[in-house]
Amino acid sequence: MPDSFSKKTQSATSPTEFQEDGVFVALTHDTLDAVAIMNKVRSPKAGAIVLFAAYAPLAIRTMTKIAREIKEKHGLNGVAMIHRLGVVPIAEESILIAVSSPHRQAAWRAGEEALELTKEKVEVWKLEEFGGEEGGVWRANRDGQAGVKISG
């Protein structure tokens, strides 16, 4: 399989997508395709690929900054982040973060760090609707602190 990150490509196909050498970020209203995103980071140099799923509508600029920083810091072959916008039914993914690395440990750490930075830094609001109540509650999409287990 060819190394999908070996040649520099830069595109601005729409304001909701950005791609360059080893970095892909996007916002979408469509169902997320985990295989397509995993293929964005697949590399013969990679010893691991990690995929996370969560909820968060995010901005391309901040996502790109996070992806670039994570790629450089952890020596990754690639980083791909995509987010779904709009109503997302329960049991469907709304965020996918995939990374590839020569070493498994770096991939796991980078994937977790990318998710935590995304939830911490990107402009994210989530509407929580409760049975029988009109309108629901808007809140920041931050479940807890990095490295701290959420109980509940």
Phi and psi restraints in degrees (value plus and minus 20) as a CYANA .aco file:
   2 PRO   PHI     -90.0   -50.0
   2 PRO   PSI     132.0   172.0
   3 ASP   PHI     -94.6   -54.6
   3 ASP   PSI      90.3   130.3
   4 SER   PHI     -89.9   -49.9
   4 SER   PSI     -27.9    12.1
   5 PHE   PHI    -132.5   -92.5
   5 PHE   PSI      -8.8    31.2
   6 SER   PHI     -96.9   -56.9
   6 SER   PSI     -44.7    -4.7
   7 LYS   PHI    -139.9   -99.9
   7 LYS   PSI     121.0   161.0
   8 LYS   PHI     -92.8   -52.8
   8 LYS   PSI     104.7   144.7
   9 THR   PHI    -150.1  -110.1
   9 THR   PSI     120.0   160.0
  10 GLN   PHI    -155.7  -115.7
  10 GLN   PSI     109.3   149.3
  11 SER   PHI    -159.4  -119.4
  11 SER   PSI     131.2   171.2
  12 ALA   PHI    -149.4  -109.4
  12 ALA   PSI      41.6    81.6
  13 THR   PHI     -83.2   -43.2
  13 THR   PSI     -47.3    -7.3
  14 SER   PHI    -183.3  -143.3
  14 SER   PSI     143.8   183.8
  15 PRO   PHI     -89.2   -49.2
  15 PRO   PSI     -24.5    15.5
  16 THR   PHI    -124.7   -84.7
  16 THR   PSI      -5.6    34.4
  17 GLU   PHI    -169.0  -129.0
  17 GLU   PSI     120.6   160.6
  18 PHE   PHI    -161.5  -121.5
  18 PHE   PSI     116.5   156.5
  19 GLN   PHI    -163.6  -123.6
  19 GLN   PSI     115.5   155.5
  20 GLU   PHI    -166.7  -126.7
  20 GLU   PSI    -194.0  -154.0
  21 ASP   PHI     -73.9   -33.9
  21 ASP   PSI      84.8   124.8
  22 GLY   PHI      59.5    99.5
  22 GLY   PSI     -11.9    28.1
  23 VAL   PHI    -153.8  -113.8
  23 VAL   PSI     110.5   150.5
  24 PHE   PHI    -159.6  -119.6
  24 PHE   PSI     106.4   146.4
  25 VAL   PHI    -155.4  -115.4
  25 VAL   PSI     129.6   169.6
  26 ALA   PHI    -179.2  -139.2
  26 ALA   PSI     138.8   178.8
  27 LEU   PHI    -140.6  -100.6
  27 LEU   PSI     121.1   161.1
  28 THR   PHI    -170.5  -130.5
  28 THR   PSI     135.1   175.1
  29 HIS   PHI    -117.5   -77.5
  29 HIS   PSI     -26.1    13.9
  30 ASP   PHI    -105.7   -65.7
  30 ASP   PSI     144.4   184.4
  31 THR   PHI     -81.1   -41.1
  31 THR   PSI     118.8   158.8
  32 LEU   PHI    -100.2   -60.2
  32 LEU   PSI     120.2   160.2
  33 ASP   PHI    -130.4   -90.4
  33 ASP   PSI      78.1   118.1
  34 ALA   PHI     -80.3   -40.3
  34 ALA   PSI     -58.9   -18.9
  35 VAL   PHI     -84.1   -44.1
  35 VAL   PSI     -63.8   -23.8
  36 ALA   PHI     -81.7   -41.7
  36 ALA   PSI     -59.9   -19.9
  37 ILE   PHI     -91.2   -51.2
  37 ILE   PSI     -60.6   -20.6
  38 MET   PHI     -79.7   -39.7
  38 MET   PSI     -57.3   -17.3
  39 ASN   PHI     -86.4   -46.4
  39 ASN   PSI     -42.8    -2.8
  40 LYS   PHI     -87.8   -47.8
  40 LYS   PSI     -45.1    -5.1
  41 VAL   PHI    -132.6   -92.6
  41 VAL   PSI     -24.1    15.9
  42 ARG   PHI     -80.6   -40.6
  42 ARG   PSI     115.8   155.8
  43 SER   PHI    -175.8  -135.8
  43 SER   PSI     121.7   161.7
  44 PRO   PHI     -86.4   -46.4
  44 PRO   PSI     -36.0     4.0
  45 LYS   PHI    -104.8   -64.8
  45 LYS   PSI     -31.5     8.5
  46 ALA   PHI    -108.4   -68.4
  46 ALA   PSI     113.3   153.3
  47 GLY   PHI    -115.1   -75.1
  47 GLY   PSI     -28.3    11.7
  48 ALA   PHI    -177.4  -137.4
  48 ALA   PSI     129.9   169.9
  49 ILE   PHI    -152.1  -112.1
  49 ILE   PSI     112.7   152.7
  50 VAL   PHI    -142.5  -102.5
  50 VAL   PSI     118.0   158.0
  51 LEU   PHI    -145.8  -105.8
  51 LEU   PSI     109.7   149.7
  52 PHE   PHI    -136.3   -96.3
  52 PHE   PSI     131.8   171.8
  53 ALA   PHI    -151.1  -111.1
  53 ALA   PSI     117.6   157.6
  54 ALA   PHI    -183.8  -143.8
  54 ALA   PSI    -191.2  -151.2
  55 TYR   PHI    -132.7   -92.7
  55 TYR   PSI     106.4   146.4
  56 ALA   PHI    -198.0  -158.0
  56 ALA   PSI      95.5   135.5
  57 PRO   PHI    -101.6   -61.6
  57 PRO   PSI     104.4   144.4
  58 LEU   PHI    -147.4  -107.4
  58 LEU   PSI     144.9   184.9
  59 ALA   PHI    -113.5   -73.5
  59 ALA   PSI     118.0   158.0
  60 ILE   PHI     -79.2   -39.2
  60 ILE   PSI     -63.1   -23.1
  61 ARG   PHI     -80.8   -40.8
  61 ARG   PSI     -67.0   -27.0
  62 THR   PHI     -89.1   -49.1
  62 THR   PSI     -58.9   -18.9
  63 MET   PHI     -81.5   -41.5
  63 MET   PSI     -61.9   -21.9
  64 THR   PHI     -83.1   -43.1
  64 THR   PSI     -62.7   -22.7
  65 LYS   PHI     -80.7   -40.7
  65 LYS   PSI     -66.1   -26.1
  66 ILE   PHI     -82.2   -42.2
  66 ILE   PSI     -66.5   -26.5
  67 ALA   PHI     -80.6   -40.6
  67 ALA   PSI     -64.0   -24.0
  68 ARG   PHI     -83.2   -43.2
  68 ARG   PSI     -64.9   -24.9
  69 GLU   PHI     -83.0   -43.0
  69 GLU   PSI     -64.2   -24.2
  70 ILE   PHI     -84.5   -44.5
  70 ILE   PSI     -63.0   -23.0
  71 LYS   PHI     -79.9   -39.9
  71 LYS   PSI     -66.0   -26.0
  72 GLU   PHI     -88.9   -48.9
  72 GLU   PSI     -68.7   -28.7
  73 LYS   PHI     -80.1   -40.1
  73 LYS   PSI     -60.9   -20.9
  74 HIS   PHI    -121.6   -81.6
  74 HIS   PSI     -15.4    24.6
  75 GLY   PHI      40.8    80.8
  75 GLY   PSI      23.4    63.4
  76 LEU   PHI    -100.4   -60.4
  76 LEU   PSI     135.4   175.4
  77 ASN   PHI     -97.2   -57.2
  77 ASN   PSI     -56.3   -16.3
  78 GLY   PHI    -182.9  -142.9
  78 GLY   PSI     136.7   176.7
  79 VAL   PHI    -156.4  -116.4
  79 VAL   PSI     112.2   152.2
  80 ALA   PHI    -152.0  -112.0
  80 ALA   PSI     111.5   151.5
  81 MET   PHI    -154.4  -114.4
  81 MET   PSI     111.0   151.0
  82 ILE   PHI    -160.3  -120.3
  82 ILE   PSI     122.4   162.4
  83 HIS   PHI    -150.1  -110.1
  83 HIS   PSI     121.4   161.4
  84 ARG   PHI    -115.7   -75.7
  84 ARG   PSI     123.3   163.3
  85 LEU   PHI    -134.2   -94.2
  85 LEU   PSI     139.8   179.8
  86 GLY   PHI      69.5   109.5
  86 GLY   PSI    -181.3  -141.3
  87 VAL   PHI     -93.2   -53.2
  87 VAL   PSI     106.6   146.6
  88 VAL   PHI    -140.1  -100.1
  88 VAL   PSI      92.6   132.6
  89 PRO   PHI     -81.7   -41.7
  89 PRO   PSI     131.8   171.8
  90 ILE   PHI     -77.8   -37.8
  90 ILE   PSI     122.1   162.1
  91 ALA   PHI      62.2   102.2
  91 ALA   PSI     -16.6    23.4
  92 GLU   PHI    -129.7   -89.7
  92 GLU   PSI     122.5   162.5
  93 GLU   PHI     -90.4   -50.4
  93 GLU   PSI     125.0   165.0
  94 SER   PHI    -143.4  -103.4
  94 SER   PSI     -33.1     6.9
  95 ILE   PHI    -162.0  -122.0
  95 ILE   PSI     117.2   157.2
  96 LEU   PHI    -148.5  -108.5
  96 LEU   PSI     111.4   151.4
  97 ILE   PHI    -146.1  -106.1
  97 ILE   PSI     101.0   141.0
  98 ALA   PHI    -145.0  -105.0
  98 ALA   PSI     118.7   158.7
  99 VAL   PHI    -155.1  -115.1
  99 VAL   PSI     130.8   170.8
 100 SER   PHI    -147.7  -107.7
 100 SER   PSI     125.3   165.3
 101 SER   PHI    -171.7  -131.7
 101 SER   PSI     134.4   174.4
 102 PRO   PHI     -83.2   -43.2
 102 PRO   PSI     -42.0    -2.0
 103 HIS   PHI    -150.2  -110.2
 103 HIS   PSI     117.8   157.8
 104 ARG   PHI     -77.5   -37.5
 104 ARG   PSI     -65.9   -25.9
 105 GLN   PHI     -80.6   -40.6
 105 GLN   PSI     -63.0   -23.0
 106 ALA   PHI     -83.2   -43.2
 106 ALA   PSI     -59.1   -19.1
 107 ALA   PHI     -84.0   -44.0
 107 ALA   PSI     -65.6   -25.6
 108 TRP   PHI     -82.8   -42.8
 108 TRP   PSI     -66.8   -26.8
 109 ARG   PHI     -82.8   -42.8
 109 ARG   PSI     -63.7   -23.7
 110 ALA   PHI     -85.1   -45.1
 110 ALA   PSI     -62.5   -22.5
 111 GLY   PHI     -82.2   -42.2
 111 GLY   PSI     -64.8   -24.8
 112 GLU   PHI     -85.2   -45.2
 112 GLU   PSI     -63.2   -23.2
 113 GLU   PHI     -84.2   -44.2
 113 GLU   PSI     -59.7   -19.7
 114 ALA   PHI     -81.0   -41.0
 114 ALA   PSI     -63.2   -23.2
 115 LEU   PHI     -84.4   -44.4
 115 LEU   PSI     -66.3   -26.3
 116 GLU   PHI     -82.9   -42.9
 116 GLU   PSI     -63.3   -23.3
 117 LEU   PHI     -85.6   -45.6
 117 LEU   PSI     -57.9   -17.9
 118 THR   PHI     -80.5   -40.5
 118 THR   PSI     -67.9   -27.9
 119 LYS   PHI     -89.3   -49.3
 119 LYS   PSI     -50.0   -10.0
 120 GLU   PHI    -100.5   -60.5
 120 GLU   PSI     -61.6   -21.6
 121 LYS   PHI    -126.1   -86.1
 121 LYS   PSI     -47.7    -7.7
 122 VAL   PHI    -101.0   -61.0
 122 VAL   PSI     123.5   163.5
 123 GLU   PHI     -86.8   -46.8
 123 GLU   PSI      84.1   124.1
 124 VAL   PHI    -154.9  -114.9
 124 VAL   PSI     111.9   151.9
 125 TRP   PHI    -153.4  -113.4
 125 TRP   PSI     123.1   163.1
 126 LYS   PHI    -147.4  -107.4
 126 LYS   PSI     112.2   152.2
 127 LEU   PHI    -111.2   -71.2
 127 LEU   PSI      98.7   138.7
 128 GLU   PHI    -123.7   -83.7
 128 GLU   PSI     101.3   141.3
 129 GLU   PHI    -126.3   -86.3
 129 GLU   PSI     117.4   157.4
 130 PHE   PHI    -134.5   -94.5
 130 PHE   PSI     122.1   162.1
 131 GLY   PHI     -70.3   -30.3
 131 GLY   PSI     105.2   145.2
 132 GLY   PHI      65.7   105.7
 132 GLY   PSI     -34.2     5.8
 133 GLU   PHI    -116.7   -76.7
 133 GLU   PSI     120.9   160.9
 134 GLU   PHI    -107.5   -67.5
 134 GLU   PSI     120.1   160.1
 135 GLY   PHI      67.7   107.7
 135 GLY   PSI     -57.1   -17.1
 136 GLY   PHI      52.8    92.8
 136 GLY   PSI    -186.7  -146.7
 137 VAL   PHI    -149.3  -109.3
 137 VAL   PSI     109.0   149.0
 138 TRP   PHI    -109.4   -69.4
 138 TRP   PSI     116.1   156.1
 139 ARG   PHI    -170.5  -130.5
 139 ARG   PSI     142.1   182.1
 140 ALA   PHI     -86.6   -46.6
 140 ALA   PSI     127.3   167.3
 141 ASN   PHI    -109.3   -69.3
 141 ASN   PSI      49.0    89.0
 142 ARG   PHI    -153.1  -113.1
 142 ARG   PSI      91.1   131.1
 143 ASP   PHI    -102.0   -62.0
 143 ASP   PSI     -47.7    -7.7
 144 GLY   PHI    -198.2  -158.2
 144 GLY   PSI    -181.1  -141.1
 145 GLN   PHI    -120.6   -80.6
 145 GLN   PSI     127.4   167.4
 146 ALA   PHI     -75.3   -35.3
 146 ALA   PSI     111.8   151.8
 147 GLY   PHI      61.3   101.3
 147 GLY   PSI     -21.6    18.4
 148 VAL   PHI    -128.4   -88.4
 148 VAL   PSI     102.1   142.1
 149 LYS   PHI     -87.5   -47.5
 149 LYS   PSI     117.5   157.5
 150 ILE   PHI    -108.0   -68.0
 150 ILE   PSI     107.8   147.8
 151 SER   PHI    -126.2   -86.2
 151 SER   PSI     135.7   175.7
